[in-house]
């Protein structure tokens, strides 16, 4: 695989410097023995609704996520609290890395499925508005993803920009015309478009276990990624940092 397609892992250079230079960086979460035990022991026998939290990564996040994850039956309070505290730790680290007071923290708990056996290669759009109230800003937005348990997010580099743009436009059109109006047609078109993306991207080296990844979003150079095949239960989290006002504005917009 071409050297330029490898995801840059953190080296002696500061990871934020690498992120801003490369648009993506992976780094070790440095799990404690207790966190590793919690990940190993947690039982996932059903999917849960998506968990969304808007605010500082603090005790409130731990409390709300603990209540959410407690819907997973057959787990001890110690295990659930360990996972919740780990999510808060990772989210707090992302906040501090960007000197932000708040964040959108999302957690998904899923069961094995075939939905992403064919990758859904895409770029994330805008999340955070600038101080001027627009999405166009000199300050770039970055997102963190970490798979607590299960397969990690996949990343790819664009190898045919013209083909990628064409397929991305087809995907957007399919979503606009068919997602709410003709779901069967949407699903058929979606699979057909996904299969064509193989000619426009090349997957990068996979993320190592126990690593989180930060990457650029809301930009023409936003990093291409996809959910992985899910043949085991999965706990996945993402974090987008921002000011208190930015995260509140995002919450209001997202929850409409």
N, C-alpha and C positions, 0 to 999 in steps of 0.2 A: 504493500500500500504506500502511496506517495507520501513522502515525509511531510509535505505541507498540509496533508489532510489529517494529521494526527492532532488530537486535542492537546493543547498545552497544559501540562500539569505544573503545579507550583514547584519552582526550584528556589534557589537562594533569593532570587528576585521577589520582591513583595507581590503577593497574589493580585492585589488591586492594580498595580502597575502592569502586570501581565495581562489582566483582564482588559484594561483600557487599550492596550497595545494590540491584543489578539482578538478581542471580542468574546473570549471564552476562556475559562480556567477551571480545572478540577483540583480539589484538595482533600486531604484526609480529615474526616470529622473528629478523629481522635476519641473514639468511643471508650468509655470507662468499662471495666469488667462488669459492673452492675448494669450498664446499658446494654452490653452484649448479651447478658443473661436475660434481660427483659425482652429483647428482640427474639431470642431463641425460644423463649417460653410462651410468648403470647399466642393465644388460640384465636384463629380467624375462621369462623364457620358460617359467616354471612357477610354480605356487602352492607355498607352504611351509606346514608346520604352524604353528599359532600359537606365538609366542615369548612366554614369561612369565618375568619376572625379579623377584625379591623381595629388596630390599636397597638400600643406598646407591647413588646414581647416580655410579659411579666407574669406575676402570679395569677392574674385574671385569665390569661391565655391558658395556663396550666389547669386552672379550675374548670374552665369551660370545655377544654379538650378532654379532660378526665371524665367529665359527665357524658360527653359524646362517645368516647371509646368504651365506657362502661356498658354500652348496649351490646358489646361483644361478650357473650355469656361464657362462663367457665374460667374467667381470669381473676387473679387476686388483685386487690387494691394496689399492692406493691408493684406488680407488673404494669398495670395501667398507668400508674403515676410515673413509673420509669420512662415509658414511651412518651407521655405528655411532657415531661420535663426535658427529654431529649429534643423534642420538636421546638420547645421554647428556647432551649440553649442555641440551637442552630439558627433560629429566627433572630434571636438577640445578637448573635455574632454578625449576621447580615446587616442589621440595623447599625451596629457600631462601625462596621467596615465603611459605611457610607455616611456616617454622622447624621443619621435620621432619627426622628423621635417616635416613629410609628411604622406600621407595616400591614400589608394584607398577607395573612397566613392561611393557606389552603391545605387541607388534608383529605386524601381519598383512601378509602378502604374498599378493596375490590376482591372478588372471587375469581378463580380461573375462568377465562373466556377466550374466544377466538377473534374478538373484534379487531385486534391489531396484528394479526398474523401477517397481513399485508401492511407495511408501514404507512402511517398517515404523515408523510413529510410536509412540514409547514413551518412558517415563521410566525412568532407572536407579534401581534399588533401593539398599539399604544395602550398603556395602562394609566400613566400618571401625567397630569397636566402641569405645565410650567407655572411659575408664579404669575405670569401674564395671562394665565387661563387658556393657553393653547397647547396643542400636542407637539408643535414644532419648537424645539428648544436646544440650546447649545449643551445643556446638561443631559447626557444620555441616561437611559433607564436600563437597569440590569435586573435580572431575575435569578433566583437560586432554586435549584431543584435537588432533592435528596430522596432516595428510596430507602425508607427505614427497613423494610422487609420486602423481598421479592426482586424482580428484574429492574435494572436501572433504565433511565431514559436513553434513547438512542439519538445520536447526532450525525449529521452529514454535511458535506461541503457541496456547493453547487458546481457542477462541471459543465453545464450547458445553460447559460443564463437566459438565453432567448426561449429555449424549450421550457425551462422552469417557470418563467413569467407567463407563458401561454397556459401551462397546466394550472398554475395558481389562479389565473383568471377564470378558467373553466370550473375550477372548484368553487370559487366565489359565486359564480353565476348559478351553479347547481344548488348551492346552499340558499341563495336568495329566492330562486324560483320554486324549488321542490321540497325543501326541508319541512316546511309547515303544511304544504298543499298536497304533496304526493310523495309520501315517505318511501313507498316501494321504488319509485323512479329515482328518488334521491339516493337510496342505498345502491341501486344498480349503477348509477352514474359515478357515485363515489368510489366504488371498487374499481371500475374501469379506469378512472383518472389516477387512482393510487398506483395501479399496475404500470402506468406509463412513466411515473416519476423515476423509475429505475434508470431511465435513459438520461436523466437530467441531474442526478446527484450521485455522490459516492459516499458510503457510510464511513465514518471515522472509527478509530479504535474504540472499543467499548469502554465505558466508565468502570473503574475498578470498584470492587465491593468496599463499602464504608467510605466512599468518596461522595462529596457534594459537588455540584457544578454551578458556577455563575456564568450567565451569558447575556449578550446584548439582545434587547427587544425593542419594538417600536421604531425600527430604523431600516433603511434599505439594505443594510448589512447585517440585519438581525440573523441570528444563527438558526439554521434549519434543524428540526428535531422531530421525533415521533415517540409515541408511547411504544413500549416493547411488547412482544408476544407475552401473554400472561398465562402461564401454565401452572402457577402456584398463587396462593393468596398474596396480596400486596398491600403495603401501606406506603403511600407516596405523599410527599409534602412539597410545597413551593412557597417562596417568600418574595414579595415585591416591597422594598422599603420606600418610604416617603415622609414628608412632613405630616403633622396631624391633619392639617387642612387638605392636603393632597389625598390622603387615605380616606378621609371622610367624603370628599367629593367623588372618589372612585366608588365607595360603598353605595352612595346614593344613585350613581349611574348604573352600577352593576346590578343592584337589587330592584330596579324598575321592572 
